[in-house]
Amino acid sequence: MSGMYEKLVDILVDHFAVDRGKITLDATFEELKMDSLFLVEFLLVIQSEFDVKLDDDAATLTDTIGHVAALLEDRTKATAQ
């Protein structure tokens, strides 16, 4: 698992009180019982934590944590160049 994934897990646990045991690379936000408001807040925290710009529709409730981790890895690499 990537370092980005681990950071996302920490954010979910620390900021949103998600049970660490329920978070997997393939878990969707829906499976974690999150709603669209949660997703917007989560994306805002990510933007602040990683200093990246994400569109409001960068992730959906059916996307996985792994998808968001890969998206962030791509965005942070692009920002670094």
PyMOL Python script that loads the backbone (N, CA, C, O; Angstrom):
from pymol import cmd

cmd.read_pdbstr("""\
ATOM      1  N   MET A   1       0.836  -1.192   0.000  1.00  0.00           N
ATOM      2  CA  MET A   1       0.000   0.000   0.000  1.00  0.00           C
ATOM      3  C   MET A   1       0.879   1.254   0.000  1.00  0.00           C
ATOM      4  O   MET A   1       1.952   1.288   0.602  1.00  0.00           O
ATOM      5  N   SER A   2       0.405   2.240  -0.669  1.00  0.00           N
ATOM      6  CA  SER A   2       1.202   3.449  -0.846  1.00  0.00           C
ATOM      7  C   SER A   2       1.155   4.344   0.389  1.00  0.00           C
ATOM      8  O   SER A   2       0.260   4.238   1.228  1.00  0.00           O
ATOM      9  N   GLY A   3       2.137   5.217   0.470  1.00  0.00           N
ATOM     10  CA  GLY A   3       2.162   6.201   1.544  1.00  0.00           C
ATOM     11  C   GLY A   3       0.969   7.137   1.479  1.00  0.00           C
ATOM     12  O   GLY A   3       0.463   7.574   2.513  1.00  0.00           O
ATOM     13  N   MET A   4       0.516   7.448   0.270  1.00  0.00           N
ATOM     14  CA  MET A   4      -0.647   8.314   0.105  1.00  0.00           C
ATOM     15  C   MET A   4      -1.887   7.648   0.679  1.00  0.00           C
ATOM     16  O   MET A   4      -2.694   8.300   1.341  1.00  0.00           O
ATOM     17  N   TYR A   5      -2.041   6.353   0.428  1.00  0.00           N
ATOM     18  CA  TYR A   5      -3.172   5.604   0.980  1.00  0.00           C
ATOM     19  C   TYR A   5      -3.146   5.678   2.504  1.00  0.00           C
ATOM     20  O   TYR A   5      -4.173   5.924   3.136  1.00  0.00           O
ATOM     21  N   GLU A   6      -1.988   5.469   3.081  1.00  0.00           N
ATOM     22  CA  GLU A   6      -1.863   5.514   4.547  1.00  0.00           C
ATOM     23  C   GLU A   6      -2.230   6.889   5.093  1.00  0.00           C
ATOM     24  O   GLU A   6      -2.866   6.996   6.141  1.00  0.00           O
ATOM     25  N   LYS A   7      -1.834   7.928   4.389  1.00  0.00           N
ATOM     26  CA  LYS A   7      -2.184   9.287   4.818  1.00  0.00           C
ATOM     27  C   LYS A   7      -3.690   9.511   4.748  1.00  0.00           C
ATOM     28  O   LYS A   7      -4.269  10.149   5.628  1.00  0.00           O
ATOM     29  N   LEU A   8      -4.327   8.985   3.697  1.00  0.00           N
ATOM     30  CA  LEU A   8      -5.783   9.109   3.584  1.00  0.00           C
ATOM     31  C   LEU A   8      -6.490   8.353   4.706  1.00  0.00           C
ATOM     32  O   LEU A   8      -7.479   8.830   5.261  1.00  0.00           O
ATOM     33  N   VAL A   9      -5.982   7.187   5.027  1.00  0.00           N
ATOM     34  CA  VAL A   9      -6.554   6.420   6.145  1.00  0.00           C
ATOM     35  C   VAL A   9      -6.448   7.231   7.433  1.00  0.00           C
ATOM     36  O   VAL A   9      -7.408   7.308   8.199  1.00  0.00           O
ATOM     37  N   ASP A  10      -5.291   7.832   7.673  1.00  0.00           N
ATOM     38  CA  ASP A  10      -5.109   8.649   8.880  1.00  0.00           C
ATOM     39  C   ASP A  10      -6.100   9.819   8.905  1.00  0.00           C
ATOM     40  O   ASP A  10      -6.648  10.141   9.960  1.00  0.00           O
ATOM     41  N   ILE A  11      -6.328  10.448   7.768  1.00  0.00           N
ATOM     42  CA  ILE A  11      -7.289  11.555   7.708  1.00  0.00           C
ATOM     43  C   ILE A  11      -8.692  11.053   8.024  1.00  0.00           C
ATOM     44  O   ILE A  11      -9.419  11.675   8.799  1.00  0.00           O
ATOM     45  N   LEU A  12      -9.069   9.937   7.427  1.00  0.00           N
ATOM     46  CA  LEU A  12     -10.396   9.384   7.678  1.00  0.00           C
ATOM     47  C   LEU A  12     -10.595   9.054   9.157  1.00  0.00           C
ATOM     48  O   LEU A  12     -11.662   9.300   9.719  1.00  0.00           O
ATOM     49  N   VAL A  13      -9.573   8.504   9.767  1.00  0.00           N
ATOM     50  CA  VAL A  13      -9.669   8.123  11.177  1.00  0.00           C
ATOM     51  C   VAL A  13      -9.615   9.349  12.084  1.00  0.00           C
ATOM     52  O   VAL A  13     -10.449   9.494  12.977  1.00  0.00           O
ATOM     53  N   ASP A  14      -8.654  10.220  11.866  1.00  0.00           N
ATOM     54  CA  ASP A  14      -8.424  11.354  12.755  1.00  0.00           C
ATOM     55  C   ASP A  14      -9.445  12.479  12.609  1.00  0.00           C
ATOM     56  O   ASP A  14      -9.878  13.059  13.605  1.00  0.00           O
ATOM     57  N   HIS A  15      -9.829  12.784  11.379  1.00  0.00           N
ATOM     58  CA  HIS A  15     -10.730  13.911  11.137  1.00  0.00           C
ATOM     59  C   HIS A  15     -12.202  13.516  11.102  1.00  0.00           C
ATOM     60  O   HIS A  15     -13.078  14.323  11.414  1.00  0.00           O
ATOM     61  N   PHE A  16     -12.469  12.264  10.717  1.00  0.00           N
ATOM     62  CA  PHE A  16     -13.857  11.873  10.474  1.00  0.00           C
ATOM     63  C   PHE A  16     -14.314  10.665  11.301  1.00  0.00           C
ATOM     64  O   PHE A  16     -15.431  10.178  11.124  1.00  0.00           O
ATOM     65  N   ALA A  17     -13.458  10.189  12.196  1.00  0.00           N
ATOM     66  CA  ALA A  17     -13.785   9.096  13.123  1.00  0.00           C
ATOM     67  C   ALA A  17     -14.278   7.827  12.419  1.00  0.00           C
ATOM     68  O   ALA A  17     -15.177   7.146  12.912  1.00  0.00           O
ATOM     69  N   VAL A  18     -13.686   7.516  11.271  1.00  0.00           N
ATOM     70  CA  VAL A  18     -14.006   6.275  10.574  1.00  0.00           C
ATOM     71  C   VAL A  18     -13.209   5.158  11.242  1.00  0.00           C
ATOM     72  O   VAL A  18     -12.043   5.345  11.591  1.00  0.00           O
ATOM     73  N   ASP A  19     -13.828   4.015  11.415  1.00  0.00           N
ATOM     74  CA  ASP A  19     -13.176   2.853  12.021  1.00  0.00           C
ATOM     75  C   ASP A  19     -12.058   2.367  11.098  1.00  0.00           C
ATOM     76  O   ASP A  19     -12.316   1.971   9.961  1.00  0.00           O
ATOM     77  N   ARG A  20     -10.825   2.399  11.586  1.00  0.00           N
ATOM     78  CA  ARG A  20      -9.655   2.015  10.779  1.00  0.00           C
ATOM     79  C   ARG A  20      -9.815   0.602  10.214  1.00  0.00           C
ATOM     80  O   ARG A  20      -9.364   0.327   9.102  1.00  0.00           O
ATOM     81  N   GLY A  21     -10.443  -0.280  10.959  1.00  0.00           N
ATOM     82  CA  GLY A  21     -10.612  -1.665  10.522  1.00  0.00           C
ATOM     83  C   GLY A  21     -11.523  -1.821   9.319  1.00  0.00           C
ATOM     84  O   GLY A  21     -11.469  -2.845   8.638  1.00  0.00           O
ATOM     85  N   LYS A  22     -12.356  -0.834   9.042  1.00  0.00           N
ATOM     86  CA  LYS A  22     -13.275  -0.905   7.901  1.00  0.00           C
ATOM     87  C   LYS A  22     -12.695  -0.308   6.629  1.00  0.00           C
ATOM     88  O   LYS A  22     -13.266  -0.463   5.549  1.00  0.00           O
ATOM     89  N   ILE A  23     -11.565   0.372   6.754  1.00  0.00           N
ATOM     90  CA  ILE A  23     -10.969   1.038   5.598  1.00  0.00           C
ATOM     91  C   ILE A  23     -10.014   0.082   4.890  1.00  0.00           C
ATOM     92  O   ILE A  23      -9.076  -0.445   5.487  1.00  0.00           O
ATOM     93  N   THR A  24     -10.276  -0.123   3.613  1.00  0.00           N
ATOM     94  CA  THR A  24      -9.382  -0.917   2.769  1.00  0.00           C
ATOM     95  C   THR A  24      -9.142  -0.142   1.478  1.00  0.00           C
ATOM     96  O   THR A  24      -9.823   0.842   1.190  1.00  0.00           O
ATOM     97  N   LEU A  25      -8.186  -0.593   0.729  1.00  0.00           N
ATOM     98  CA  LEU A  25      -7.873   0.035  -0.550  1.00  0.00           C
ATOM     99  C   LEU A  25      -9.084   0.016  -1.483  1.00  0.00           C
ATOM    100  O   LEU A  25      -9.293   0.950  -2.257  1.00  0.00           O
ATOM    101  N   ASP A  26      -9.876  -1.050  -1.404  1.00  0.00           N
ATOM    102  CA  ASP A  26     -11.021  -1.215  -2.291  1.00  0.00           C
ATOM    103  C   ASP A  26     -12.345  -0.757  -1.690  1.00  0.00           C
ATOM    104  O   ASP A  26     -13.390  -0.911  -2.321  1.00  0.00           O
ATOM    105  N   ALA A  27     -12.320  -0.202  -0.489  1.00  0.00           N
ATOM    106  CA  ALA A  27     -13.555   0.273   0.149  1.00  0.00           C
ATOM    107  C   ALA A  27     -14.046   1.537  -0.541  1.00  0.00           C
ATOM    108  O   ALA A  27     -13.264   2.445  -0.822  1.00  0.00           O
ATOM    109  N   THR A  28     -15.339   1.591  -0.810  1.00  0.00           N
ATOM    110  CA  THR A  28     -15.923   2.806  -1.380  1.00  0.00           C
ATOM    111  C   THR A  28     -16.423   3.686  -0.236  1.00  0.00           C
ATOM    112  O   THR A  28     -16.582   3.231   0.896  1.00  0.00           O
ATOM    113  N   PHE A  29     -16.663   4.940  -0.554  1.00  0.00           N
ATOM    114  CA  PHE A  29     -17.201   5.847   0.458  1.00  0.00           C
ATOM    115  C   PHE A  29     -18.601   5.399   0.872  1.00  0.00           C
ATOM    116  O   PHE A  29     -18.997   5.564   2.026  1.00  0.00           O
ATOM    117  N   GLU A  30     -19.339   4.840  -0.067  1.00  0.00           N
ATOM    118  CA  GLU A  30     -20.663   4.297   0.233  1.00  0.00           C
ATOM    119  C   GLU A  30     -20.564   3.175   1.262  1.00  0.00           C
ATOM    120  O   GLU A  30     -21.332   3.129   2.223  1.00  0.00           O
ATOM    121  N   GLU A  31     -19.613   2.277   1.048  1.00  0.00           N
ATOM    122  CA  GLU A  31     -19.429   1.148   1.969  1.00  0.00           C
ATOM    123  C   GLU A  31     -19.029   1.621   3.365  1.00  0.00           C
ATOM    124  O   GLU A  31     -19.317   0.951   4.358  1.00  0.00           O
ATOM    125  N   LEU A  32     -18.374   2.760   3.437  1.00  0.00           N
ATOM    126  CA  LEU A  32     -17.983   3.325   4.728  1.00  0.00           C
ATOM    127  C   LEU A  32     -19.113   4.161   5.338  1.00  0.00           C
ATOM    128  O   LEU A  32     -18.929   4.825   6.358  1.00  0.00           O
ATOM    129  N   LYS A  33     -20.285   4.114   4.695  1.00  0.00           N
ATOM    130  CA  LYS A  33     -21.491   4.812   5.176  1.00  0.00           C
ATOM    131  C   LYS A  33     -21.332   6.322   5.162  1.00  0.00           C
ATOM    132  O   LYS A  33     -21.838   7.020   6.041  1.00  0.00           O
ATOM    133  N   MET A  34     -20.618   6.823   4.147  1.00  0.00           N
ATOM    134  CA  MET A  34     -20.418   8.253   4.006  1.00  0.00           C
ATOM    135  C   MET A  34     -21.400   8.817   2.987  1.00  0.00           C
ATOM    136  O   MET A  34     -21.794   8.130   2.044  1.00  0.00           O
ATOM    137  N   ASP A  35     -21.789  10.065   3.183  1.00  0.00           N
ATOM    138  CA  ASP A  35     -22.706  10.708   2.251  1.00  0.00           C
ATOM    139  C   ASP A  35     -21.977  11.775   1.439  1.00  0.00           C
ATOM    140  O   ASP A  35     -20.772  11.976   1.597  1.00  0.00           O
ATOM    141  N   SER A  36     -22.719  12.451   0.574  1.00  0.00           N
ATOM    142  CA  SER A  36     -22.084  13.434  -0.317  1.00  0.00           C
ATOM    143  C   SER A  36     -21.495  14.617   0.453  1.00  0.00           C
ATOM    144  O   SER A  36     -20.472  15.162   0.040  1.00  0.00           O
ATOM    145  N   LEU A  37     -22.109  15.023   1.550  1.00  0.00           N
ATOM    146  CA  LEU A  37     -21.557  16.108   2.362  1.00  0.00           C
ATOM    147  C   LEU A  37     -20.205  15.696   2.947  1.00  0.00           C
ATOM    148  O   LEU A  37     -19.260  16.485   2.959  1.00  0.00           O
ATOM    149  N   PHE A  38     -20.121  14.461   3.428  1.00  0.00           N
ATOM    150  CA  PHE A  38     -18.851  13.945   3.927  1.00  0.00           C
ATOM    151  C   PHE A  38     -17.787  14.020   2.845  1.00  0.00           C
ATOM    152  O   PHE A  38     -16.659  14.441   3.101  1.00  0.00           O
ATOM    153  N   LEU A  39     -18.152  13.610   1.634  1.00  0.00           N
ATOM    154  CA  LEU A  39     -17.182  13.574   0.551  1.00  0.00           C
ATOM    155  C   LEU A  39     -16.653  14.963   0.235  1.00  0.00           C
ATOM    156  O   LEU A  39     -15.458  15.133  -0.008  1.00  0.00           O
ATOM    157  N   VAL A  40     -17.530  15.955   0.236  1.00  0.00           N
ATOM    158  CA  VAL A  40     -17.100  17.338   0.000  1.00  0.00           C
ATOM    159  C   VAL A  40     -16.135  17.778   1.107  1.00  0.00           C
ATOM    160  O   VAL A  40     -15.090  18.364   0.824  1.00  0.00           O
ATOM    161  N   GLU A  41     -16.484  17.498   2.354  1.00  0.00           N
ATOM    162  CA  GLU A  41     -15.603  17.864   3.469  1.00  0.00           C
ATOM    163  C   GLU A  41     -14.272  17.144   3.371  1.00  0.00           C
ATOM    164  O   GLU A  41     -13.223  17.743   3.609  1.00  0.00           O
ATOM    165  N   PHE A  42     -14.304  15.858   3.022  1.00  0.00           N
ATOM    166  CA  PHE A  42     -13.093  15.066   2.880  1.00  0.00           C
ATOM    167  C   PHE A  42     -12.185  15.657   1.802  1.00  0.00           C
ATOM    168  O   PHE A  42     -10.976  15.780   2.003  1.00  0.00           O
ATOM    169  N   LEU A  43     -12.765  16.020   0.662  1.00  0.00           N
ATOM    170  CA  LEU A  43     -11.970  16.612  -0.421  1.00  0.00           C
ATOM    171  C   LEU A  43     -11.373  17.955  -0.008  1.00  0.00           C
ATOM    172  O   LEU A  43     -10.255  18.283  -0.405  1.00  0.00           O
ATOM    173  N   LEU A  44     -12.109  18.733   0.787  1.00  0.00           N
ATOM    174  CA  LEU A  44     -11.578  20.008   1.279  1.00  0.00           C
ATOM    175  C   LEU A  44     -10.389  19.791   2.215  1.00  0.00           C
ATOM    176  O   LEU A  44      -9.395  20.512   2.141  1.00  0.00           O
ATOM    177  N   VAL A  45     -10.496  18.806   3.085  1.00  0.00           N
ATOM    178  CA  VAL A  45      -9.385  18.494   3.995  1.00  0.00           C
ATOM    179  C   VAL A  45      -8.174  18.034   3.194  1.00  0.00           C
ATOM    180  O   VAL A  45      -7.047  18.446   3.471  1.00  0.00           O
ATOM    181  N   ILE A  46      -8.404  17.187   2.212  1.00  0.00           N
ATOM    182  CA  ILE A  46      -7.308  16.702   1.361  1.00  0.00           C
ATOM    183  C   ILE A  46      -6.615  17.868   0.666  1.00  0.00           C
ATOM    184  O   ILE A  46      -5.386  17.936   0.638  1.00  0.00           O
ATOM    185  N   GLN A  47      -7.394  18.780   0.108  1.00  0.00           N
ATOM    186  CA  GLN A  47      -6.804  19.931  -0.581  1.00  0.00           C
ATOM    187  C   GLN A  47      -5.933  20.747   0.368  1.00  0.00           C
ATOM    188  O   GLN A  47      -4.850  21.202  -0.002  1.00  0.00           O
ATOM    189  N   SER A  48      -6.410  20.924   1.578  1.00  0.00           N
ATOM    190  CA  SER A  48      -5.656  21.680   2.574  1.00  0.00           C
ATOM    191  C   SER A  48      -4.398  20.938   3.017  1.00  0.00           C
ATOM    192  O   SER A  48      -3.322  21.528   3.108  1.00  0.00           O
ATOM    193  N   GLU A  49      -4.537  19.658   3.289  1.00  0.00           N
ATOM    194  CA  GLU A  49      -3.411  18.847   3.780  1.00  0.00           C
ATOM    195  C   GLU A  49      -2.298  18.698   2.743  1.00  0.00           C
ATOM    196  O   GLU A  49      -1.116  18.747   3.086  1.00  0.00           O
ATOM    197  N   PHE A  50      -2.673  18.517   1.479  1.00  0.00           N
ATOM    198  CA  PHE A  50      -1.698  18.225   0.437  1.00  0.00           C
ATOM    199  C   PHE A  50      -1.417  19.397  -0.481  1.00  0.00           C
ATOM    200  O   PHE A  50      -0.602  19.285  -1.396  1.00  0.00           O
ATOM    201  N   ASP A  51      -2.080  20.521  -0.250  1.00  0.00           N
ATOM    202  CA  ASP A  51      -1.894  21.725  -1.055  1.00  0.00           C
ATOM    203  C   ASP A  51      -2.067  21.430  -2.548  1.00  0.00           C
ATOM    204  O   ASP A  51      -1.232  21.790  -3.378  1.00  0.00           O
ATOM    205  N   VAL A  52      -3.185  20.760  -2.856  1.00  0.00           N
ATOM    206  CA  VAL A  52      -3.536  20.464  -4.245  1.00  0.00           C
ATOM    207  C   VAL A  52      -4.932  20.999  -4.518  1.00  0.00           C
ATOM    208  O   VAL A  52      -5.707  21.240  -3.593  1.00  0.00           O
ATOM    209  N   LYS A  53      -5.242  21.179  -5.773  1.00  0.00           N
ATOM    210  CA  LYS A  53      -6.575  21.629  -6.187  1.00  0.00           C
ATOM    211  C   LYS A  53      -7.324  20.437  -6.763  1.00  0.00           C
ATOM    212  O   LYS A  53      -6.842  19.771  -7.679  1.00  0.00           O
ATOM    213  N   LEU A  54      -8.508  20.174  -6.219  1.00  0.00           N
ATOM    214  CA  LEU A  54      -9.360  19.108  -6.717  1.00  0.00           C
ATOM    215  C   LEU A  54     -10.714  19.679  -7.091  1.00  0.00           C
ATOM    216  O   LEU A  54     -11.240  20.551  -6.399  1.00  0.00           O
ATOM    217  N   ASP A  55     -11.273  19.193  -8.172  1.00  0.00           N
ATOM    218  CA  ASP A  55     -12.621  19.600  -8.547  1.00  0.00           C
ATOM    219  C   ASP A  55     -13.614  18.983  -7.577  1.00  0.00           C
ATOM    220  O   ASP A  55     -13.324  17.974  -6.934  1.00  0.00           O
ATOM    221  N   ASP A  56     -14.786  19.594  -7.476  1.00  0.00           N
ATOM    222  CA  ASP A  56     -15.823  19.067  -6.589  1.00  0.00           C
ATOM    223  C   ASP A  56     -16.230  17.651  -6.963  1.00  0.00           C
ATOM    224  O   ASP A  56     -16.655  16.873  -6.109  1.00  0.00           O
ATOM    225  N   ASP A  57     -16.098  17.321  -8.239  1.00  0.00           N
ATOM    226  CA  ASP A  57     -16.479  15.988  -8.691  1.00  0.00           C
ATOM    227  C   ASP A  57     -15.264  15.070  -8.886  1.00  0.00           C
ATOM    228  O   ASP A  57     -15.326  14.119  -9.666  1.00  0.00           O
ATOM    229  N   ALA A  58     -14.179  15.348  -8.189  1.00  0.00           N
ATOM    230  CA  ALA A  58     -12.963  14.546  -8.309  1.00  0.00           C
ATOM    231  C   ALA A  58     -13.184  13.120  -7.824  1.00  0.00           C
ATOM    232  O   ALA A  58     -12.499  12.195  -8.261  1.00  0.00           O
ATOM    233  N   ALA A  59     -14.137  12.945  -6.927  1.00  0.00           N
ATOM    234  CA  ALA A  59     -14.455  11.613  -6.406  1.00  0.00           C
ATOM    235  C   ALA A  59     -15.959  11.522  -6.186  1.00  0.00           C
ATOM    236  O   ALA A  59     -16.628  12.518  -5.911  1.00  0.00           O
ATOM    237  N   THR A  60     -16.467  10.311  -6.312  1.00  0.00           N
ATOM    238  CA  THR A  60     -17.883  10.056  -6.066  1.00  0.00           C
ATOM    239  C   THR A  60     -18.013   9.051  -4.934  1.00  0.00           C
ATOM    240  O   THR A  60     -17.024   8.466  -4.494  1.00  0.00           O
ATOM    241  N   LEU A  61     -19.224   8.857  -4.472  1.00  0.00           N
ATOM    242  CA  LEU A  61     -19.463   7.927  -3.368  1.00  0.00           C
ATOM    243  C   LEU A  61     -19.111   6.492  -3.741  1.00  0.00           C
ATOM    244  O   LEU A  61     -18.846   5.673  -2.862  1.00  0.00           O
ATOM    245  N   THR A  62     -19.104   6.181  -5.033  1.00  0.00           N
ATOM    246  CA  THR A  62     -18.787   4.818  -5.456  1.00  0.00           C
ATOM    247  C   THR A  62     -17.304   4.629  -5.770  1.00  0.00           C
ATOM    248  O   THR A  62     -16.886   3.527  -6.126  1.00  0.00           O
ATOM    249  N   ASP A  63     -16.512   5.682  -5.643  1.00  0.00           N
ATOM    250  CA  ASP A  63     -15.063   5.552  -5.831  1.00  0.00           C
ATOM    251  C   ASP A  63     -14.446   4.907  -4.595  1.00  0.00           C
ATOM    252  O   ASP A  63     -14.987   4.979  -3.492  1.00  0.00           O
ATOM    253  N   THR A  64     -13.302   4.279  -4.815  1.00  0.00           N
ATOM    254  CA  THR A  64     -12.603   3.625  -3.708  1.00  0.00           C
ATOM    255  C   THR A  64     -11.558   4.563  -3.098  1.00  0.00           C
ATOM    256  O   THR A  64     -11.170   5.573  -3.685  1.00  0.00           O
ATOM    257  N   ILE A  65     -11.127   4.189  -1.913  1.00  0.00           N
ATOM    258  CA  ILE A  65     -10.047   4.929  -1.262  1.00  0.00           C
ATOM    259  C   ILE A  65      -8.792   4.847  -2.132  1.00  0.00           C
ATOM    260  O   ILE A  65      -8.045   5.819  -2.248  1.00  0.00           O
ATOM    261  N   GLY A  66      -8.568   3.687  -2.738  1.00  0.00           N
ATOM    262  CA  GLY A  66      -7.420   3.516  -3.637  1.00  0.00           C
ATOM    263  C   GLY A  66      -7.477   4.453  -4.832  1.00  0.00           C
ATOM    264  O   GLY A  66      -6.446   4.965  -5.268  1.00  0.00           O
ATOM    265  N   HIS A  67      -8.673   4.683  -5.369  1.00  0.00           N
ATOM    266  CA  HIS A  67      -8.840   5.617  -6.485  1.00  0.00           C
ATOM    267  C   HIS A  67      -8.415   7.018  -6.070  1.00  0.00           C
ATOM    268  O   HIS A  67      -7.690   7.690  -6.804  1.00  0.00           O
ATOM    269  N   VAL A  68      -8.852   7.457  -4.914  1.00  0.00           N
ATOM    270  CA  VAL A  68      -8.515   8.804  -4.438  1.00  0.00           C
ATOM    271  C   VAL A  68      -7.018   8.898  -4.156  1.00  0.00           C
ATOM    272  O   VAL A  68      -6.398   9.922  -4.444  1.00  0.00           O
ATOM    273  N   ALA A  69      -6.431   7.836  -3.595  1.00  0.00           N
ATOM    274  CA  ALA A  69      -4.985   7.828  -3.339  1.00  0.00           C
ATOM    275  C   ALA A  69      -4.213   7.969  -4.649  1.00  0.00           C
ATOM    276  O   ALA A  69      -3.252   8.735  -4.723  1.00  0.00           O
ATOM    277  N   ALA A  70      -4.629   7.234  -5.684  1.00  0.00           N
ATOM    278  CA  ALA A  70      -3.956   7.315  -6.984  1.00  0.00           C
ATOM    279  C   ALA A  70      -4.126   8.704  -7.593  1.00  0.00           C
ATOM    280  O   ALA A  70      -3.179   9.257  -8.152  1.00  0.00           O
ATOM    281  N   LEU A  71      -5.318   9.264  -7.487  1.00  0.00           N
ATOM    282  CA  LEU A  71      -5.572  10.617  -7.981  1.00  0.00           C
ATOM    283  C   LEU A  71      -4.647  11.624  -7.297  1.00  0.00           C
ATOM    284  O   LEU A  71      -4.063  12.483  -7.956  1.00  0.00           O
ATOM    285  N   LEU A  72      -4.518  11.515  -5.985  1.00  0.00           N
ATOM    286  CA  LEU A  72      -3.655  12.439  -5.247  1.00  0.00           C
ATOM    287  C   LEU A  72      -2.188  12.258  -5.601  1.00  0.00           C
ATOM    288  O   LEU A  72      -1.448  13.236  -5.706  1.00  0.00           O
ATOM    289  N   GLU A  73      -1.766  11.016  -5.786  1.00  0.00           N
ATOM    290  CA  GLU A  73      -0.378  10.784  -6.185  1.00  0.00           C
ATOM    291  C   GLU A  73      -0.099  11.465  -7.519  1.00  0.00           C
ATOM    292  O   GLU A  73       0.948  12.088  -7.693  1.00  0.00           O
ATOM    293  N   ASP A  74      -1.040  11.349  -8.467  1.00  0.00           N
ATOM    294  CA  ASP A  74      -0.876  12.001  -9.765  1.00  0.00           C
ATOM    295  C   ASP A  74      -0.831  13.522  -9.622  1.00  0.00           C
ATOM    296  O   ASP A  74       0.006  14.186 -10.233  1.00  0.00           O
ATOM    297  N   ARG A  75      -1.738  14.065  -8.810  1.00  0.00           N
ATOM    298  CA  ARG A  75      -1.805  15.532  -8.646  1.00  0.00           C
ATOM    299  C   ARG A  75      -0.575  16.080  -7.933  1.00  0.00           C
ATOM    300  O   ARG A  75      -0.064  17.140  -8.297  1.00  0.00           O
ATOM    301  N   THR A  76      -0.103  15.367  -6.924  1.00  0.00           N
ATOM    302  CA  THR A  76       1.069  15.871  -6.199  1.00  0.00           C
ATOM    303  C   THR A  76       2.328  15.765  -7.050  1.00  0.00           C
ATOM    304  O   THR A  76       3.225  16.600  -6.935  1.00  0.00           O
ATOM    305  N   LYS A  77       2.403  14.748  -7.900  1.00  0.00           N
ATOM    306  CA  LYS A  77       3.541  14.630  -8.825  1.00  0.00           C
ATOM    307  C   LYS A  77       3.510  15.757  -9.844  1.00  0.00           C
ATOM    308  O   LYS A  77       4.543  16.343 -10.167  1.00  0.00           O
ATOM    309  N   ALA A  78       2.322  16.054 -10.345  1.00  0.00           N
ATOM    310  CA  ALA A  78       2.179  17.122 -11.345  1.00  0.00           C
ATOM    311  C   ALA A  78       2.515  18.469 -10.746  1.00  0.00           C
ATOM    312  O   ALA A  78       3.107  19.313 -11.418  1.00  0.00           O
ATOM    313  N   THR A  79       2.148  18.688  -9.491  1.00  0.00           N
ATOM    314  CA  THR A  79       2.416  19.950  -8.813  1.00  0.00           C
ATOM    315  C   THR A  79       3.916  20.097  -8.562  1.00  0.00           C
ATOM    316  O   THR A  79       4.450  21.204  -8.631  1.00  0.00           O
ATOM    317  N   ALA A  80       4.594  18.992  -8.272  1.00  0.00           N
ATOM    318  CA  ALA A  80       6.021  19.026  -7.964  1.00  0.00           C
ATOM    319  C   ALA A  80       6.873  19.326  -9.191  1.00  0.00           C
ATOM    320  O   ALA A  80       8.007  19.786  -9.059  1.00  0.00           O
ATOM    321  N   GLN A  81       6.339  19.071 -10.384  1.00  0.00           N
ATOM    322  CA  GLN A  81       7.145  19.255 -11.601  1.00  0.00           C
ATOM    323  C   GLN A  81       7.162  20.678 -12.060  1.00  0.00           C
ATOM    324  O   GLN A  81       7.795  20.994 -13.067  1.00  0.00           O
TER     325      GLN A  81
END
""", "prot")
cmd.dss("prot")
cmd.show_as("cartoon", "prot")
cmd.util.cbc("prot")
cmd.orient("prot")
